[in-house]
Amino acid sequence: MAGKTIAIVLPTLGGGAAAAMTSGVLFGATIIGVPWLAVALGRTSGRRNHVALMTVGYSIGQVLGPIAVHPLQGRREHRSLASALDLA
C-alpha cells in the first residue's frame, strides 16, 4: 500500500518526466506484484490446477468488474464503458 501511495503522490511533489516515469514504474510494480505472489502461492498449494483456476477467476473479474461498477458511475461514463466492451 505504501508503494502505491508514493507512486501516486510522487508526480505532484517533483513534477517533470523523471517523476512521472518513476511513479509509473512504482505503480506498475505494485500492480504486477499481487498476481505474481498469488501465482506463487497457487504453485505451492500442491494441487495441479490452482494456477489455472486463479487465472480464470482473475480474468472473469477483469471483465465483470467494470460492468458491475457502471451503474454507480452515472451517464457520463456511458461512452467509455461501451468502448471498453467493444474492445473486449
C-alpha positions in Angstrom: 0.0 0.0 0.0 2.8 2.4 0.8 4.3 1.8 -2.7 1.1 2.8 -4.4 0.8 5.9 -2.2 4.3 7.0 -3.0 3.7 6.3 -6.7 0.6 8.4 -6.8 2.0 11.4 -4.8 5.4 11.5 -6.4 4.4 13.4 -9.6 2.7 16.1 -7.5 5.8 16.7 -5.5 8.5 16.5 -8.1 6.9 17.2 -11.4 8.6 16.5 -14.7 9.3 13.4 -16.8 11.6 11.7 -14.2 8.9 11.9 -11.5 6.2 10.6 -13.9 8.4 7.7 -15.1 9.4 6.7 -11.5 5.8 6.9 -10.5 4.8 4.6 -13.4 7.4 2.1 -12.5 6.5 2.0 -8.8 2.8 1.8 -9.5 3.3 -0.9 -12.1 5.4 -2.9 -9.8 2.7 -3.0 -7.2 0.1 -3.9 -9.8 2.3 -6.8 -11.0 3.3 -7.9 -7.6 0.0 -9.0 -6.3 -0.8 -11.5 -9.1 2.8 -12.7 -9.0 2.5 -13.5 -5.3 -0.9 -15.2 -5.8 0.5 -17.4 -8.6 3.4 -18.4 -6.4 1.0 -19.3 -3.7 -1.1 -21.4 -6.1 2.0 -23.3 -7.3 3.0 -24.2 -3.7 -0.5 -25.4 -2.8 0.1 -28.9 -4.0 -2.8 -29.1 -6.5 -2.0 -29.1 -10.1 -4.8 -26.8 -11.4 -4.8 -24.0 -8.8 -2.8 -21.5 -11.0 -5.2 -22.2 -13.9 -8.3 -21.6 -11.7 -6.8 -18.4 -10.3 -6.1 -17.2 -13.8 -9.6 -17.8 -14.9 -11.0 -16.2 -11.8 -8.8 -13.1 -12.3 -9.8 -12.9 -16.0 -13.5 -13.1 -15.1 -13.1 -10.3 -12.5 -11.3 -8.1 -15.1 -14.3 -8.4 -17.4 -17.2 -8.3 -14.9 -15.7 -5.6 -12.6 -16.2 -2.6 -15.0 -19.7 -3.9 -15.9 -20.7 -4.2 -12.2 -19.4 -0.7 -11.4 -21.0 1.0 -14.4 -24.4 1.7 -12.7 -22.5 3.6 -10.0 -20.8 5.9 -12.4 -23.8 7.6 -14.0 -24.5 8.6 -17.6 -21.3 10.5 -18.2 -19.2 7.3 -18.4 -21.5 5.5 -20.8 -19.3 6.0 -23.9 -16.1 4.8 -22.2 -17.9 1.6 -21.0 -19.3 1.0 -24.5 -15.8 1.4 -25.9 -14.3 -1.0 -23.4 -17.0 -3.6 -24.1 -16.4 -3.2 -27.9 -12.7 -3.9 -27.3 -13.4 -6.9 -25.1 
